Amino acid sequence: MCGAQPIILPTAASEGFRLTAEHLAAGFRLAKSPKWVILNAPGNPSGSLYSETDLQALAEVLRQYPEVMILSDDIYAEIRFNQEPYQTLASVAPDLAERILIVDGVSKAYAMTGWRVGWGCGSRSLISAMTTVQSQNCTQTSTLSQLAAVAALEGPRDFLAERNAIYRQRRDAALHVLQASDKMEVSRPEGAFYLLPQIKTSIDDQSLALDLLEVGVATVAGSAFGLPRHLRLSFATDEATLVEGCTRLVRALEAYS
Ligand SMILES: Cc1ncc(COP(=O)(O)O)c(C=O)c1O
């Protein structure tokens, strides 16, 4: 929309699909006039989290480019499967806070996708510029949706831990089925609600995603995320449906060499 040219930085399964300081620095060397860096953790589609050390290393690189803004997409922050406190760039490197825009919303933790409410937390000047653009748009977030989001954020939060326990159980149930197959390799995500198996058969991921629709299983081809030979599976559904879907996927893969 703004004429910017995205530079997609590579991540690798061996590094838990985390952006490394080396790759970030290489990206800056490629960019003619870098404006924004976009970070997302827990990641869609990888479910990866960053440790304080990982974020410190990224902050070190970002300090060398003081004109660059950072969008920190923390929308899956509440969906994590370990007991560690959540680390985000703004808390680990408060000196960068003026340059960071945190984006979040009620779609994930509160399962309120249809209400269409998200928000940004950033410096006064940035939020003021965003408000100028937003106020001239012809679509806005309805008052009803905003009130629903306030109720979600101000209401009891103990269900978040309960939800995470259920997500963890679903993740493990799905992994149990998938890891029994020798036609894929899949790691255990630390957050969000996606599995990202690497497919070890001859079929390409886009054809496989289409074939799977024939057996009633909806996935997203990894190519959509720059990861050919992978599939993204969502475990934001009940366990019985999930296990059935994974069983069908495993069975379907048997047809390919
Ligand atoms: C990483 C990430 N950020 C933001 C969003 C935006 O969600 P919504 O448009 O429902 O607020 C999504 C939704 O899939 C997402 O995966």
The ligand as a MOL file (V3000), in Angstrom:
LIG
                    3D

  0  0  0     0  0            999 V3000
M  V30 BEGIN CTAB
M  V30 COUNTS 16 16 0 0 0
M  V30 BEGIN ATOM
M  V30 1 C 1.2030 -12.9680 13.5970 0
M  V30 2 C -0.1630 -12.3820 13.4300 0
M  V30 3 N -0.3360 -11.0680 13.6340 0
M  V30 4 C -1.5420 -10.4890 13.5030 0
M  V30 5 C -2.6510 -11.2310 13.1400 0
M  V30 6 C -3.9060 -10.4460 12.9660 0
M  V30 7 O -5.0580 -10.9490 13.4790 0
M  V30 8 P -6.3910 -10.0740 13.3500 0
M  V30 9 O -6.3960 -9.4410 11.9850 0
M  V30 10 O -7.5000 -11.0730 13.5310 0
M  V30 11 O -6.3330 -9.0700 14.4500 0
M  V30 12 C -2.5170 -12.6000 12.9010 0
M  V30 13 C -3.6810 -13.4150 12.4890 0
M  V30 14 O -3.5790 -14.5250 11.9970 0
M  V30 15 C -1.2420 -13.1920 13.0610 0
M  V30 16 O -1.0600 -14.5100 12.8630 0
M  V30 END ATOM
M  V30 BEGIN BOND
M  V30 1 1 1 2
M  V30 2 1 2 3
M  V30 3 2 2 15
M  V30 4 2 3 4
M  V30 5 1 4 5
M  V30 6 1 5 6
M  V30 7 2 5 12
M  V30 8 1 6 7
M  V30 9 1 7 8
M  V30 10 2 8 9
M  V30 11 1 8 10
M  V30 12 1 8 11
M  V30 13 1 12 13
M  V30 14 1 12 15
M  V30 15 2 13 14
M  V30 16 1 15 16
M  V30 END BOND
M  V30 END CTAB
M  END
